[in-house]
Structure formats: structure tokens, C-alpha cells
Amino acid sequence: MYSGDRYRLKVRTLAVVSNQEDIVDIPAGDEVVVIHSLGDVPLESTKEVDVEWRGRRLRVFAVDLHKRGERQS
């Protein structure tokens, strides 16, 4: 999972607003962009990934992107 990778979500996914405790619901069909590179992360990793969605910086679990999203080329 590298900076600039784009994922289109197949199902709605929860995310945390960076630097806050607020939770947002990203709808299915929306696309997020990885902001911070984690390199080669195991598919079941519970590490959080910084992403951008609709101009907002959020955190989601790497496993959620792998299981709920499709990497876009």
C-alpha cells in the first residue's frame, strides 16, 4: 500500500477523522487515496492508513481497504 494508491470501496466503510475522535461513514462506490505509504503491508494488518476522501484527511485500517476496496490503476 503506497502513497497515491486509489481504492474504490465496494461496501460502506467507517473511518476516523485525523487528529480527532469523529467517525465518518464512507459510502460504497466512493474512492479514497492513500496519503502515507506503508509499503508492503500484510492483508490482515490492523495498521491505520492515512487517506484522503472528499478533501478530508482520514484514517482507515489497511485490512478494510484490502477487503472492502478495489485498487484502481
Secondary structure in CASP SS format (residue, H / E / C, confidence):
PFRMAT SS
TARGET T0000
AUTHOR 0000-0000-0000
METHOD secondary structure of the structure
MODEL  1
M C 1.00
Y C 1.00
S C 1.00
G C 1.00
D C 1.00
R E 1.00
Y E 1.00
R E 1.00
L E 1.00
K C 1.00
V C 1.00
R C 1.00
T E 1.00
L E 1.00
A E 1.00
V E 1.00
V E 1.00
S C 1.00
N C 1.00
Q C 1.00
E C 1.00
D C 1.00
I E 1.00
V E 1.00
D E 1.00
I E 1.00
P C 1.00
A C 1.00
G C 1.00
D C 1.00
E E 1.00
V E 1.00
V E 1.00
V E 1.00
I C 1.00
H C 1.00
S C 1.00
L C 1.00
G C 1.00
D C 1.00
V C 1.00
P C 1.00
L C 1.00
E C 1.00
S C 1.00
T C 1.00
K C 1.00
E E 1.00
V E 1.00
D E 1.00
V E 1.00
E E 1.00
W E 1.00
R C 1.00
G C 1.00
R E 1.00
R E 1.00
L E 1.00
R E 1.00
V E 1.00
F E 1.00
A H 1.00
V H 1.00
D H 1.00
L H 1.00
H H 1.00
K H 1.00
R H 1.00
G E 1.00
E E 1.00
R E 1.00
Q E 1.00
S C 1.00
END
